[in-house]
């Protein structure tokens, strides 16, 4: 299987960061950032200054698209107009990859949250069929991301790792593995995150996510992307690399966005953990 060419550590591209990033373009750009990720819904219909600002960066750096609203598991028809806009947008900016959440977020209107898909064989066939349609329109493989959730799906015929693997196989698509989401769900639903990781197919992983969250209660974490990554999630990333390989990894920060330098420290930490695992793999070989 040929995966899109990504490497190293990435950062979510947010308009709040543009002033600092533009200043960095005029001097020495941070070496820690190997690629950027953006949500196409936030950019595809923008022109003028915002379009020019984006072009400044897509001409110099690799960008990937991480969708927010396609609702792969939703009951309503796929938004094919949005997909065709995304296809044009990706071509204009030479973006090699589109990813989406393995969830649903609409039912004749947006639900403003990611809802879990009942893990049944019928759902596998339904979601895989929709993913194949997305891939036909975009004329490339996409990657699906394991989502965080707060209400368990109705009891189905398989657990979540089995469901993810079945969809990947049936749709013949790629995996976008979110390490923080695994941690969040493992606390909220009391499962072993390492057991979950051992069941993920390393050969389908195209890149990973890291993010911070908010602890509402000892047994409830909210996936906000609005805080620093905590030590247990860093430890889980280290374990993920040991089990599945040091895949490209992007830092997400959507709210309470700090100065760029603070985010760069976390991106650099990702890069350092990757380097350590690459050295370990080389020594083992």
C-alpha positions as CSV (number, residue, x, y, z in Angstrom):
1,X,0.0,0.0,0.0
2,X,1.4,3.4,-1.0
3,X,0.9,6.1,1.7
4,X,1.1,9.8,1.1
5,X,4.5,11.3,1.7
6,X,4.5,12.8,5.2
7,X,7.2,12.8,7.7
8,X,8.2,14.2,11.1
9,X,6.1,16.5,13.3
10,X,3.2,18.8,12.2
11,X,1.1,21.6,13.6
12,X,-2.6,22.5,13.1
13,X,-2.8,25.6,10.9
14,X,-5.0,28.2,12.6
15,X,-5.7,31.8,11.6
16,X,-4.8,32.9,15.2
17,X,-1.2,31.8,14.5
18,X,-0.9,33.6,11.1
19,X,0.8,36.8,12.4
20,X,3.5,34.9,14.2
21,X,4.0,32.4,11.4
22,X,4.2,35.2,8.8
23,X,6.9,36.9,10.9
24,X,8.8,33.6,11.1
25,X,8.6,33.3,7.3
26,X,10.7,36.5,7.0
27,X,13.4,35.2,9.3
28,X,14.3,31.6,10.3
29,X,11.2,29.4,10.1
30,X,11.0,26.8,13.0
31,X,12.7,23.6,11.9
32,X,10.5,21.5,14.1
33,X,7.5,21.9,11.8
34,X,7.6,19.4,8.9
35,X,3.9,19.8,7.8
36,X,0.7,21.6,8.6
37,X,-2.9,20.4,8.9
38,X,-6.0,22.4,8.3
39,X,-9.8,21.9,8.2
40,X,-10.9,22.6,4.6
41,X,-14.3,23.8,5.7
42,X,-12.6,26.8,7.3
43,X,-10.8,27.8,4.1
44,X,-12.4,26.6,0.8
45,X,-14.8,29.6,0.4
46,X,-12.4,32.3,1.5
47,X,-10.9,34.7,-1.0
48,X,-9.0,37.9,-0.8
49,X,-6.4,38.4,2.0
50,X,-7.2,35.0,3.7
51,X,-6.6,33.1,0.4
52,X,-3.3,35.0,-0.2
53,X,-2.2,34.3,3.4
54,X,-2.8,30.6,2.9
55,X,-1.0,30.5,-0.4
56,X,2.1,32.0,1.3
57,X,2.4,28.8,3.2
58,X,1.0,26.1,0.9
59,X,3.7,27.1,-1.7
60,X,6.4,26.4,0.9
61,X,5.1,23.6,3.1
62,X,3.2,20.3,2.9
63,X,-0.4,20.6,4.0
64,X,-3.0,17.9,4.7
65,X,-6.8,18.3,5.0
66,X,-8.6,17.1,8.1
67,X,-12.4,17.3,7.6
68,X,-14.9,18.2,10.3
69,X,-18.4,17.8,8.8
70,X,-18.6,15.0,6.2
71,X,-20.5,12.8,8.7
72,X,-19.3,9.4,7.2
73,X,-21.7,7.5,9.5
74,X,-24.7,9.8,9.2
75,X,-28.1,8.9,7.8
76,X,-28.3,11.7,5.2
77,X,-26.7,11.7,1.8
78,X,-23.0,12.6,1.6
79,X,-22.4,16.3,0.8
80,X,-20.9,15.7,-2.6
81,X,-20.9,19.5,-3.4
82,X,-18.5,20.0,-0.4
83,X,-16.4,17.0,-1.6
84,X,-16.0,18.5,-5.1
85,X,-15.0,21.8,-3.5
86,X,-12.5,20.0,-1.4
87,X,-11.1,18.2,-4.4
88,X,-10.5,21.5,-6.2
89,X,-9.1,23.1,-3.1
90,X,-6.6,20.3,-2.5
91,X,-5.5,20.4,-6.2
92,X,-5.0,24.2,-6.0
93,X,-2.8,23.8,-2.9
94,X,-1.1,20.5,-3.8
95,X,-2.4,18.8,-0.6
96,X,-1.8,15.0,-0.8
97,X,-4.3,13.7,1.8
98,X,-7.8,14.1,3.1
99,X,-8.9,12.6,6.5
100,X,-12.2,12.4,8.3
101,X,-13.6,11.2,11.6
102,X,-15.1,7.7,11.8
103,X,-18.4,9.1,13.3
104,X,-21.5,11.0,12.4
105,X,-22.2,14.6,13.1
106,X,-25.4,15.3,11.3
107,X,-29.0,14.2,10.9
108,X,-30.9,16.7,8.7
109,X,-28.7,19.3,10.4
110,X,-25.4,19.5,12.2
111,X,-25.3,18.0,15.7
112,X,-22.1,19.9,16.7
113,X,-20.5,16.9,18.2
114,X,-19.0,13.6,16.9
115,X,-21.3,10.7,17.6
116,X,-20.2,7.0,17.7
117,X,-21.4,4.6,15.0
118,X,-23.1,1.4,16.3
119,X,-20.5,-1.3,15.7
120,X,-22.5,-3.7,13.5
121,X,-21.7,-5.5,10.3
122,X,-24.5,-3.5,8.6
123,X,-22.8,-0.3,9.8
124,X,-19.4,-1.5,8.4
125,X,-21.0,-2.0,5.0
126,X,-22.8,1.3,5.1
127,X,-19.8,3.4,6.2
128,X,-17.4,1.6,3.8
129,X,-19.7,2.3,0.9
130,X,-19.8,6.0,1.7
131,X,-16.0,6.0,2.1
132,X,-15.5,4.4,-1.3
133,X,-17.8,7.1,-2.8
134,X,-15.6,9.8,-1.2
135,X,-12.5,8.1,-2.6
136,X,-14.1,7.9,-6.0
137,X,-14.9,11.6,-6.0
138,X,-11.5,12.7,-4.7
139,X,-9.8,10.1,-6.8
140,X,-7.5,9.0,-4.0
141,X,-7.6,7.1,-0.7
142,X,-8.7,8.9,2.4
143,X,-7.9,8.2,6.0
144,X,-10.4,7.7,8.8
145,X,-9.7,8.9,12.4
146,X,-10.8,7.2,15.6
147,X,-13.0,9.8,17.3
148,X,-13.5,10.7,21.0
149,X,-17.0,10.3,22.3
150,X,-19.0,10.6,25.6
151,X,-22.0,8.4,25.0
152,X,-21.3,4.8,24.1
153,X,-22.8,3.5,20.9
154,X,-25.6,0.9,21.3
155,X,-24.2,-2.5,21.9
156,X,-23.2,-4.0,18.6
157,X,-21.7,-7.1,17.1
158,X,-18.0,-6.0,17.7
159,X,-15.9,-3.7,19.8
160,X,-14.4,-0.5,18.5
161,X,-11.0,-1.8,17.4
162,X,-12.7,-4.6,15.5
163,X,-15.1,-2.1,13.9
164,X,-12.3,0.2,12.8
165,X,-10.4,-2.7,11.3
166,X,-13.5,-4.0,9.5
167,X,-14.2,-0.6,7.9
168,X,-10.6,-0.2,6.9
169,X,-10.6,-3.5,5.2
170,X,-14.0,-3.2,3.5
171,X,-13.4,0.4,2.3
172,X,-9.7,-0.2,1.6
173,X,-8.8,3.2,3.1
174,X,-6.1,4.5,5.5
175,X,-6.0,5.2,9.2
176,X,-5.5,8.5,10.9
177,X,-4.7,7.5,14.5
178,X,-5.5,10.0,17.3
179,X,-3.5,9.1,20.4
180,X,-5.3,11.6,22.6
181,X,-8.7,10.3,21.6
182,X,-7.7,6.8,22.6
183,X,-6.5,8.1,26.0
184,X,-9.7,10.1,26.5
185,X,-12.0,7.2,25.6
186,X,-10.0,4.8,27.8
187,X,-10.6,7.0,30.8
188,X,-14.3,7.7,30.0
189,X,-15.1,4.0,29.2
190,X,-12.5,2.2,31.3
191,X,-10.5,0.1,28.7
192,X,-6.8,-0.6,28.3
193,X,-5.4,1.8,25.7
194,X,-2.4,-0.4,25.0
195,X,-4.7,-3.3,24.1
196,X,-6.5,-1.0,21.7
197,X,-3.3,0.1,20.1
198,X,-2.0,-3.5,19.7
199,X,-5.0,-4.1,17.5
200,X,-4.4,-1.1,15.1
201,X,-3.0,-2.0,11.7
202,X,0.4,-0.2,11.5
203,X,0.6,-0.6,7.7
204,X,-2.5,1.6,7.2
205,X,-1.5,4.4,9.5
206,X,-0.8,7.6,7.5
207,X,-0.3,10.0,10.5
208,X,-1.3,10.5,14.1
209,X,-2.8,13.3,16.3
210,X,-1.7,14.6,19.6
211,X,-3.8,17.1,21.6
212,X,-4.7,18.4,25.1
213,X,-8.0,18.0,26.8
214,X,-10.0,19.1,29.9
215,X,-10.7,16.8,32.9
216,X,-14.3,17.4,34.0
217,X,-14.2,14.7,36.7
218,X,-11.9,11.8,37.6
219,X,-13.8,9.6,35.2
220,X,-14.8,12.2,32.5
221,X,-12.4,13.9,30.1
222,X,-13.6,16.3,27.4
223,X,-11.5,16.4,24.2
224,X,-11.2,20.2,23.9
225,X,-7.9,20.6,22.0
226,X,-7.6,23.6,24.3
227,X,-4.7,22.8,26.6
228,X,-1.2,21.4,26.8
229,X,-0.7,17.7,26.2
230,X,-0.4,16.0,29.6
231,X,2.3,13.5,30.7
232,X,0.1,10.3,30.4
233,X,-0.7,11.2,26.8
234,X,3.0,11.8,26.0
235,X,3.7,8.4,27.6
236,X,1.0,6.8,25.4
237,X,2.5,8.4,22.3
238,X,5.9,6.8,23.3
239,X,4.1,3.4,23.7
240,X,2.3,3.9,20.4
241,X,5.6,4.5,18.5
242,X,7.1,1.4,20.2
243,X,4.1,-0.7,19.1
244,X,3.3,0.7,15.7
245,X,6.3,2.8,14.6
246,X,7.1,6.4,14.7
247,X,4.6,7.7,12.2
248,X,4.2,11.4,11.3
249,X,2.3,13.2,14.1
250,X,0.5,16.5,14.2
251,X,-0.2,18.6,17.3
252,X,-3.8,20.0,17.4
253,X,-4.6,23.2,19.3
254,X,-8.0,24.7,18.5
255,X,-8.8,26.9,21.6
256,X,-6.9,28.9,24.2
257,X,-4.2,29.1,21.6
258,X,-0.9,30.2,23.2
259,X,2.0,32.0,21.6
260,X,3.7,30.1,18.8
261,X,6.8,29.4,20.9
262,X,4.7,27.3,23.4
263,X,3.3,25.2,20.6
264,X,6.7,24.7,19.1
265,X,7.9,23.2,22.3
266,X,5.3,20.5,22.0
267,X,6.0,20.0,18.3
268,X,9.6,19.6,19.2
269,X,8.9,17.1,21.9
270,X,7.0,15.0,19.3
271,X,10.1,15.2,17.0
272,X,12.4,14.2,19.8
273,X,10.3,11.1,20.7
274,X,10.2,10.2,17.0
275,X,14.0,10.5,16.8
276,X,14.5,8.3,19.8
277,X,12.4,5.6,18.4
278,X,14.0,5.8,15.0
279,X,17.4,5.4,16.7
280,X,16.1,2.4,18.6
281,X,14.8,0.8,15.4
282,X,18.1,1.4,13.7
283,X,20.0,-0.2,16.6
284,X,17.7,-3.2,16.6
285,X,18.1,-3.6,12.9
